[in-house]
Amino acid sequence: MRKIKMTQIDENIETRRQKVNAHIRSEHGDKPRVRRDRPRSIDERNALTKVAKASVERAKREGKMKMIGKRMMYYDPTD
């Protein structure tokens, strides 16, 4: 297996960055990104709200989420 130093990787990135970015821009041209999302139904929104609220409440019960101010929370994602 071939060994490469991090400095070689960094140099490779620096030398090719402009060419790669120009290639990416030329492929997309002046066309804006097309957003492909659909509006959520009321039932779907309600279900997602319930899931999110349940997740927050569980985190509070387990002590992973703490209120550190009137409008600020601290969340500890570690197990």
C-alpha positions in Angstrom: 0.0 0.0 0.0 1.2 3.5 -0.9 2.0 6.0 1.9 1.2 9.6 1.6 2.2 12.4 3.9 -0.4 14.9 5.1 1.7 17.7 3.6 1.4 16.1 0.2 -2.4 15.9 0.5 -2.6 19.6 1.5 -0.4 20.6 -1.4 -2.6 18.5 -3.8 -5.7 20.2 -2.5 -4.2 23.6 -2.9 -3.0 23.1 -6.4 -6.2 21.6 -7.7 -8.8 23.6 -5.8 -9.3 26.4 -8.3 -9.6 24.0 -11.2 -12.1 21.8 -9.4 -14.2 24.7 -8.2 -14.2 26.2 -11.8 -15.3 22.8 -13.1 -18.2 22.6 -10.6 -19.3 26.1 -11.4 -19.2 25.5 -15.1 -21.4 22.4 -14.8 -24.1 24.2 -12.9 -23.7 27.5 -14.8 -26.1 30.3 -13.7 -28.9 28.0 -13.0 -30.1 28.3 -9.4 -30.5 25.2 -7.3 -33.8 23.5 -7.7 -35.5 22.9 -4.4 -37.3 19.6 -4.5 -39.5 19.6 -1.4 -43.1 19.2 -1.1 -45.3 20.9 1.5 -46.0 18.8 4.5 -49.5 17.8 5.2 -51.1 18.9 8.5 -51.1 15.3 9.8 -47.4 15.0 9.0 -46.6 18.3 10.7 -48.5 17.3 13.8 -46.7 13.9 13.9 -43.3 15.5 13.6 -44.1 18.0 16.3 -45.2 15.2 18.7 -42.0 13.3 18.0 -39.8 16.4 18.6 -41.6 17.3 21.8 -41.3 13.7 23.1 -37.6 13.7 22.3 -37.1 17.0 24.2 -39.1 15.7 27.2 -37.1 12.4 27.3 -33.8 14.4 27.2 -35.1 16.5 30.1 -36.1 13.5 32.1 -32.8 11.8 31.6 -30.9 14.9 32.6 -29.3 15.4 29.2 -31.0 18.8 28.7 -30.9 21.5 31.3 -32.2 25.0 31.4 -29.2 27.4 32.0 -31.2 30.6 31.6 -34.7 31.8 30.9 -34.4 31.1 27.2 -31.2 29.0 27.0 -30.7 25.3 27.2 -27.7 23.0 27.5 -27.9 19.6 25.8 -25.3 16.9 26.6 -25.5 14.3 23.8 -23.2 11.8 25.5 -24.6 8.6 26.8 
